[in-house]
Amino acid sequence: MASRNIVEGIFFLSQTVLGMLGNSALLCCFIIADFSGIRMKPTDLIVKHLAWANFIVLCRGIPQTIAAFNQTYYLDYVSCKLALYLHRVARGVSLSSTSLLSVFQAITISPSNSRWVQFKPRAPRIIGPFLGLCWVLQLLLYIFILVYTTDIRGGRNVTGIQDFGYCTVINSGRLISTLIVILISSNDVIFLGLMMWASGYMVFILLKHKQRVQHIHRSLSPRSSPETRATQSILTLVSSFVIFYATSVIFTSYITVHEGSRWLFNTDAAMAACFPAFCPFLLIRHYASFFRLCCTSS
């Protein structure tokens, strides 16, 4: 076994275990809150869907880890299709849920003289339908995977395949591949753009508010203000989101059109799982008081 395979296996295993633990902690806390009757905020429903989607995305790390340790040819025809299909769907839901979370927060903190204030009363009611729409959209968008994915044995005698180590995707031709790239990239760019706009708007509002109350915070405490801490959290979340997903989009687009090497496929899988693995720990920090309340209730 090559040392590079061992390093890849250890990386995928660590990333998968840590990410699953973080998202499982979020989900357990919300389950306890549901049974304990703790009143939850409208954004908590978005975080629930985000945690479930992240968990499914990270499940791809299991076959990736096994493939890195050279234990291949174990997924059958149906499992092969479902593994890649559910991963891509969950990745899209994770992306859209994070964007929705940012947009909802931007609407929530918008000042009374803003044009967005009219959406404040209606926003909590449309969260559920919008999340359902996100799942349906991603299920339809990635339906092509069920057509062009096969198991390792099924792809042995086919030219122009993309080998993931545990599954293969048959090259659908330059024209169809280009159309697929356009659809997937448009989906990602739209939700990335929404999140960047919403987060930039929140930073702008919080910085303006900080300037208005700066003299109050200076006279009361030398510590950083809540507005500064909130701005830093938003910038951290947005920066990680944009870096990981933009890199993943570039790799996915290239692999879809060209026949990439195993290293490219592994790098794409690692980048796609970075944000789902990193995100729950940012949210746990944000939900620190909520976690303490859940632990007390349990």
Number of C-alpha atoms within 10 A of each C-alpha: 8 9 9 11 15 15 14 20 22 15 16 24 20 15 20 26 15 16 27 23 15 23 28 17 17 22 20 13 21 21 13 17 20 13 10 12 9 14 8 12 9 15 15 13 18 22 22 18 20 28 27 20 25 31 26 22 31 30 18 21 24 15 23 26 24 17 21 25 19 16 13 16 13 17 17 15 15 12 14 21 21 14 20 21 20 20 24 23 24 24 25 26 27 27 24 26 27 24 25 23 21 25 20 21 15 22 21 17 16 20 13 9 8 10 10 14 15 13 13 15 10 10 15 15 11 9 19 14 9 15 19 12 13 19 20 13 15 21 18 10 17 20 13 13 18 15 12 14 25 24 23 22 16 14 18 12 9 11 9 14 20 21 19 23 21 23 27 23 24 19 20 17 12 12 10 13 18 16 12 19 20 13 14 18 16 12 17 19 15 13 18 21 13 18 25 20 16 22 23 18 18 24 21 13 17 20 16 13 14 18 11 10 12 14 10 12 14 12 8 8 9 8 9 10 16 12 19 16 12 16 21 13 17 17 17 12 19 20 12 15 23 16 13 18 22 18 15 21 19 13 19 22 17 17 19 20 19 16 17 17 12 13 11 16 19 20 16 21 22 22 18 25 28 22 24 30 24 19 20 26 18 14 17 17 12 13 16 11 11 17 20 12 15 19 12 8 13 11
